[in-house]
Amino acid sequence: MKTKFLMIAAGFMAAAVCFTPQTASAAKSKSVSTVTATTQTRRKLGWVREGGKWYCYRANGEKARGLVAYKHNWYYTDKQTGAMVTGWVTLNGKPRYFRKAGGYMIRSGLWRLDGKLYYFQHTNTILTDGTLTKGWQTIKNKDYYFGDDGAAVSGFHVIDGTTYYFRAKICYKATGWLTINGKRYHFNTSDSSRANGAMDTGLVTIDGSQYFFDEKGVMITDDFDANGKHYSFSADGKCTITDANSGSNDADDSSNTNKDGLSDEFLFFTIYESGRSDDFYQGYNQTGGDHGNACGKYQFDYRYSLLPFVKYCYQKDPVFFREFKIYASLSLLQKSKLQGNTAFYRAWNTIFSRNKVKFANYQDQYAKQEYYDITERYLSKYGIDMSKRPDVVKGAVYSYSIQHGQLSAANAVVAAKISNSTSDSEFLRLLYYYRMKQYPAYVSRYRSEYAQALSLLRKAA
């Protein structure tokens, strides 16, 4: 059989067509890159494996050297030895890649080689066929960027002054929301004035909500003030902007009248919780009471009500109570983090300084709804009506519930033999005597509290 060899002059080397007879199994293969060894009885022809290397023999028995064309594929053999070369080869000043499996040159498509992704362009001319693509390329509706070495970039990259993120391994450009190393980023999808996929920074509106990203593109969730504005953030990063001084203290601080509608008679006992002071509001600013366990006018204890109170405040007004943000995110199992926490105490004091009247009102309302109101409902179930009792009598019950719990306070009223027909003065006597008997360690306080309650009751008569 005669075999013709085509000599191709490309201006840079000679290419030899090397015919290769195939085995039956190779003939069934869909891949044209499979090269099999064969020998002729009289003369070597085609690809022959010798000494662990492949050589291509022409019809005249000589080894082909340089670029070899065979069945629409290109191969490369060493110019000196004629051995097949695989891997990167520079042809006409451009890198080409010959596969280690099969030896043929990659001519088109995305290929991962030695851990990097490359894109080869198919041109049907050996001068440019199989050359690497550089710069931006859109492949199957995905955007890639190939660097000067032809490899697709991954991770953060600044291109023409704009920062993009290219996904690891798959290397195409990211758009929309993305979490990277636990941090949230957003890459432009809607602002036509900016490049698609550009990393967002600063204040950005996304799907109707505002978000703020720092100069590195990380979504901010911690509140801050800037240029006279206060920026507060929800747990998912949505931003609310208000005047930075919206919580300023513009109340009449000189007044000792409670501003939330709760009378002094109702709250008479609180001086025994947080101490006396010439400043009516000072007790509301107390921190670290009861050996580092409690804070505020009602001595909210970290073991019971302190963390729920913090969560209540922040949920009601996250701007005013912005210093509570990190503590409001704690679970109840983490409540001990508030014990003796000086950073938390500073946050408490900062809020108080911002508007002590408002902070006091929050403490009053929370304590009332969580202690007195619940106790009154218990008493109602027991058939005892508190609605017509004077505030000082209600305050005595309130005092009991604050110190010993709502149900304990309700049960104490019943155990003290108090009924709806019991007079107000007798109500006080029975309740405080029962209390002193149950908790003798506090007898001194209860006697003083009882005496003050009677004095207030007489004044109101």
C-alpha positions in Angstrom: 0.0 0.0 0.0 1.3 3.4 -0.8 0.8 6.2 1.7 1.1 9.8 0.7 2.6 12.3 3.1 1.6 15.9 2.9 4.3 18.4 3.5 2.9 21.7 4.9 4.9 24.8 4.9 3.5 27.3 7.5 6.4 29.7 7.5 7.8 28.4 10.7 8.2 24.6 10.3 7.4 21.6 8.1 4.3 19.4 9.0 4.2 15.8 8.0 1.0 13.8 7.4 1.6 10.5 9.2 -0.9 7.7 8.4 -1.6 5.3 11.2 -3.3 2.0 10.7 -5.7 1.3 13.6 -6.7 -1.8 15.4 -10.3 -2.9 15.4 -10.9 -1.5 18.9 -9.4 1.8 18.0 -11.5 2.0 14.8 -14.6 1.8 16.9 -13.5 4.7 19.1 -15.2 8.1 18.5 -12.0 9.9 19.4 -9.7 10.8 16.5 -6.8 11.4 18.9 -6.0 7.8 19.6 -2.6 6.9 18.1 -1.7 3.2 18.0 1.6 1.7 17.2 2.1 -0.4 14.1 5.0 -1.9 12.2 5.3 -3.1 8.6 7.0 -6.3 7.8 9.7 -4.6 5.8 9.6 -1.0 7.0 8.3 1.0 10.0 5.3 3.2 9.2 3.1 5.5 11.3 3.2 5.8 15.1 5.6 3.4 16.7 6.4 3.1 20.4 10.1 2.7 21.0 11.8 2.9 24.4 8.7 4.2 26.0 8.3 7.1 23.5 6.2 7.5 20.4 7.7 8.2 17.0 6.0 8.8 13.6 7.6 7.2 10.6 7.0 8.3 7.1 6.7 6.1 4.1 10.4 6.4 3.4 11.2 5.1 6.8 12.3 8.5 8.2 11.0 9.9 11.5 8.7 12.9 11.2 10.0 15.9 13.0 8.2 19.1 14.1 4.4 19.5 13.5 2.6 16.4 12.2 -0.9 16.5 10.7 -3.1 13.4 11.0 -6.9 13.1 10.5 -7.8 16.7 11.4 -5.5 16.7 14.4 -2.1 18.2 15.0 0.8 16.5 16.8 4.3 17.7 17.6 7.5 15.7 17.6 10.9 16.8 18.8 13.0 18.4 16.0 16.1 16.5 17.0 14.9 13.1 18.1 11.5 12.9 16.5 9.9 11.8 19.8 6.3 12.9 20.4 6.1 16.0 22.6 3.2 16.7 24.9 2.3 19.6 27.1 3.0 23.3 26.3 4.8 24.0 23.1 5.4 27.5 21.6 4.6 27.6 17.9 4.8 30.8 15.9 5.4 32.7 19.1 2.1 31.4 20.7 1.7 28.7 23.3 -0.2 25.6 22.2 -1.1 22.5 24.3 -0.6 18.9 23.2 -2.5 16.5 25.4 -0.6 14.0 27.4 -3.3 11.4 26.7 -3.2 11.0 22.9 -0.7 13.7 22.1 -2.9 15.8 19.9 -3.1 19.5 20.1 -6.1 21.1 21.8 -7.8 23.3 19.2 -10.9 24.7 20.9 -13.0 25.0 24.0 -12.5 25.3 27.8 -9.9 23.0 29.2 -8.5 22.6 32.7 -4.8 22.0 32.6 -2.5 21.7 35.6 -5.2 23.2 37.8 -5.9 26.2 35.6 -8.7 26.9 33.1 -7.9 27.9 29.6 -9.9 28.7 26.5 -8.6 27.7 23.1 -9.9 29.2 19.9 -10.6 27.2 16.8 -9.7 28.9 13.5 -9.0 26.1 11.0 -5.6 27.6 10.3 -2.4 26.4 11.9 -1.2 29.9 12.3 -3.8 30.6 14.9 -5.6 27.3 15.5 -5.5 26.3 19.2 -4.1 29.6 20.4 -5.1 30.9 23.9 -7.8 33.5 24.4 -7.0 36.5 26.6 -9.3 39.1 28.1 -13.1 38.9 28.4 -14.9 36.0 26.8 -18.6 35.0 27.0 -18.9 31.2 26.9 -22.3 29.6 27.2 -23.8 32.8 28.6 -21.1 33.0 31.3 -18.4 35.7 31.4 -14.8 34.8 31.9 -11.6 36.8 32.0 -8.3 35.3 30.8 -5.1 36.8 32.0 -1.9 37.5 30.1 -0.8 33.9 30.6 -4.1 32.7 29.1 -5.4 31.2 32.3 -8.9 32.2 33.6 -8.7 34.3 36.7 -10.5 33.4 39.9 -11.3 35.2 43.1 -11.3 39.0 43.3 -9.8 40.9 40.4 -9.6 44.6 39.5 -10.1 45.0 35.7 -10.0 48.5 34.2 -10.5 50.0 37.6 -13.6 47.8 38.5 -13.5 45.0 41.0 -15.1 41.7 40.0 -15.3 38.2 41.6 -14.7 35.1 39.6 -15.9 31.9 41.2 -13.3 29.4 42.4 -12.5 26.5 40.0 -15.3 27.3 37.6 -13.9 30.8 37.1 -16.9 32.6 35.6 -17.9 36.0 36.8 -20.2 36.3 39.8 -23.4 38.4 39.9 -25.9 39.1 42.6 -25.5 38.0 46.2 -22.6 35.8 47.2 -21.2 34.7 50.6 -17.4 34.4 50.6 -15.5 33.2 53.7 -18.6 33.9 55.8 -19.0 37.5 54.5 -21.8 38.8 52.3 -21.1 40.6 49.0 -23.3 41.8 46.2 -22.2 42.2 42.6 -24.2 44.6 40.4 -27.1 43.2 38.4 -29.4 46.2 38.0 -27.5 49.5 37.8 -27.1 50.0 34.0 -24.6 52.9 34.7 -22.1 50.4 36.1 -20.6 47.2 34.7 -22.6 44.0 35.2 -21.0 42.0 38.0 -19.1 45.0 39.4 -18.6 44.7 43.2 -21.0 47.0 45.1 -19.7 49.4 47.7 -21.3 52.1 49.7 -25.1 52.6 49.9 -26.9 50.5 47.3 -30.6 49.8 46.6 -31.3 46.2 45.8 -34.8 44.9 45.1 -36.2 48.0 46.8 -34.2 47.8 50.0 -31.1 49.7 50.9 -27.8 48.0 51.9 -24.4 49.4 52.8 -21.1 47.8 51.8 -17.7 48.8 53.0 -14.8 49.7 50.7 -13.9 46.0 50.4 -17.4 45.1 49.4 -18.4 43.5 52.7 -22.0 44.0 53.7 -22.2 46.1 56.9 -24.5 45.0 59.8 -23.2 47.1 62.6 -24.9 50.5 63.1 -22.8 53.7 62.6 -23.1 57.5 62.3 -21.7 59.5 59.4 -22.3 63.0 58.1 -25.1 63.7 60.5 -26.9 60.5 59.7 -27.4 57.3 61.7 -27.3 54.0 59.7 -29.0 51.1 61.4 -29.2 47.6 60.1 -31.5 44.6 60.5 -30.2 41.1 60.8 -30.3 40.6 57.0 -28.5 43.8 56.3 -31.3 46.1 55.3 -30.4 49.7 56.1 -32.5 52.4 57.7 -31.2 56.0 57.7 -32.3 58.6 60.2 -30.8 61.8 61.6 -28.0 60.9 64.0 -29.5 63.1 66.7 -33.0 61.6 66.4 -32.6 60.1 69.9 -31.2 63.3 71.5 -32.3 64.1 75.0 -34.8 66.9 74.5 -37.0 66.0 77.5 -37.5 68.1 80.6 -34.9 66.3 82.7 -35.5 68.6 85.7 -38.9 67.0 86.4 -39.2 64.1 88.8 -42.6 63.2 87.4 -42.7 59.9 85.7 -43.5 60.4 82.0 -45.1 57.2 81.1 -48.3 57.5 83.0 -47.2 55.3 86.0 -47.8 57.2 89.3 -45.2 57.7 92.0 -47.5 55.8 94.3 -47.4 52.8 92.0 -43.6 52.9 91.8 -43.0 53.8 95.5 -41.1 50.6 96.2 -38.5 51.1 93.5 -36.2 53.1 95.7 -35.7 49.9 97.7 -34.7 48.1 94.4 -32.1 50.6 93.1 -31.5 53.0 96.0 -32.4 56.6 96.7 -31.0 59.4 94.7 -31.6 63.2 94.4 -32.0 62.5 90.6 -35.3 60.7 90.1 -34.0 58.9 87.1 -30.6 57.8 88.4 -31.8 54.4 89.4 -32.6 53.6 85.8 -29.0 54.1 84.9 -27.7 51.6 87.6 -25.5 48.8 86.3 -23.8 45.9 88.0 -26.2 45.8 90.9 -26.5 42.7 93.1 -22.8 41.8 92.7 -22.8 42.3 88.9 -26.0 40.4 88.3 -28.6 43.2 87.7 -29.2 46.5 86.0 -31.8 49.3 86.0 -34.4 50.6 88.3 -36.0 47.2 88.7 -32.7 45.4 89.0 -33.3 43.2 85.9 -31.2 40.1 86.7 -29.2 38.4 84.0 -30.5 35.1 85.2 -34.1 36.0 84.6 -35.2 39.2 82.9 -32.2 41.3 81.8 -31.7 39.7 78.3 -35.4 39.6 77.5 -35.6 43.3 78.4 -32.7 44.1 76.1 -34.4 42.2 73.3 -37.6 44.0 74.0 -36.0 47.4 73.7 -34.0 46.7 70.5 -37.0 45.2 68.8 -39.2 48.2 69.7 -36.7 50.8 68.6 -33.4 49.6 67.0 -32.2 53.1 66.3 -32.5 54.5 69.8 -31.2 51.2 71.3 -28.5 50.7 68.7 -25.9 49.9 71.4 -28.0 46.9 72.4 -27.7 45.3 69.0 -25.0 42.8 69.6 -26.5 41.8 73.0 -30.0 41.5 71.6 -28.7 38.8 69.2 -27.6 36.6 72.1 -29.7 33.5 72.7 -31.2 32.9 76.2 -28.5 30.2 76.6 -25.9 32.9 76.4 -27.5 35.2 79.0 -24.5 34.8 81.3 -22.5 37.0 78.9 -24.3 40.0 80.5 -23.1 39.2 84.0 -20.4 41.7 85.0 -20.0 42.8 81.4 -18.5 46.3 81.5 -18.9 46.8 77.7 -22.6 46.1 78.2 -22.8 48.5 81.1 -21.3 51.2 78.9 -23.9 50.5 76.3 -26.6 50.9 79.0 -25.1 54.2 80.2 -24.8 55.6 76.7 -28.5 54.9 76.0 -29.5 56.5 79.3 -27.4 59.6 78.4 -29.1 59.9 75.1 -32.6 60.3 76.6 -33.0 59.2 80.2 -36.7 59.8 80.3 -37.3 57.6 77.3 -35.1 54.8 78.7 -36.8 55.0 82.0 -40.2 54.7 80.4 -39.1 51.5 78.6 -38.0 50.0 81.9 -41.2 51.0 83.6 -43.4 49.6 80.8 -41.5 46.4 80.4 -41.4 45.7 84.2 -45.1 46.4 84.5 -46.2 44.2 81.7 -43.9 41.4 82.6 -44.5 41.4 86.4 -47.5 43.4 87.7 -49.9 42.7 84.8 -49.2 39.0 84.9 -49.6 38.9 88.6 -52.9 40.8 88.3 -54.2 38.2 85.8 -53.3 35.4 88.2 -55.2 37.2 91.0 -58.2 37.6 88.7 -58.2 33.8 88.2 -58.2 33.5 92.0 -61.3 35.8 92.1 -59.4 38.8 93.5 -60.1 42.1 91.7 -57.2 44.6 91.8 -58.7 47.1 89.3 -60.3 49.3 92.0 -57.4 49.2 94.5 -55.3 52.4 94.8 -51.9 52.6 93.1 -50.0 52.2 96.4 -51.7 48.8 97.1 -51.0 47.7 93.5 -47.5 48.9 94.0 -47.1 46.6 97.1 -48.2 43.6 94.9 -45.9 44.8 92.2 -42.9 45.0 94.6 -43.6 41.4 95.6 -43.7 40.1 92.0 -40.5 42.0 91.0 -38.5 40.4 93.8 -40.1 36.9 94.0 -42.0 36.3 90.8 -45.5 36.8 89.5 -47.0 33.5 90.6 -45.4 33.8 94.0 -46.9 37.2 94.5 -50.4 36.1 93.5 -50.1 33.1 95.8 -48.9 35.3 98.7 -52.1 37.5 98.4 -54.2 34.3 98.7 -52.1 32.8 101.5 -52.3 36.1 103.5 -56.1 35.6 103.6 -56.8 38.7 101.5 -60.1 39.0 99.7 -62.0 41.6 97.8 -63.7 42.8 101.0 -60.3 43.4 102.7 -59.7 47.1 103.3 -56.7 48.8 101.6 -54.8 49.3 104.8 -55.5 45.7 106.0 -54.4 44.5 102.5 -51.0 46.2 103.1 -50.6 44.9 106.6 -51.5 41.3 105.7 -49.3 41.2 102.7 -46.2 42.7 104.3 -46.5 40.6 107.5 -46.7 37.5 105.3 -43.8 38.7 103.3 -41.6 39.3 106.4 -42.5 35.8 107.7 -41.5 34.2 104.4 -38.3 36.2 103.8 -36.9 37.2 107.2 -33.6 38.3 105.7 -35.4 41.3 104.2 -37.4 42.3 107.3 -35.7 45.7 107.6 -36.6 46.6 104.0 -40.1 45.4 104.2 -40.8 47.4 107.4 -39.6 50.6 105.7 -41.5 49.8 102.6 -44.7 49.0 104.5 -44.4 52.2 106.5 -44.0 54.3 103.4 -47.0 52.5 101.7 -49.2 53.3 104.7 -48.1 57.0 104.6 -48.9 57.3 100.9 -52.3 55.6 101.5 -53.2 58.1 104.2 -52.2 61.0 102.1 -54.4 59.8 99.3 -57.4 59.4 101.6 
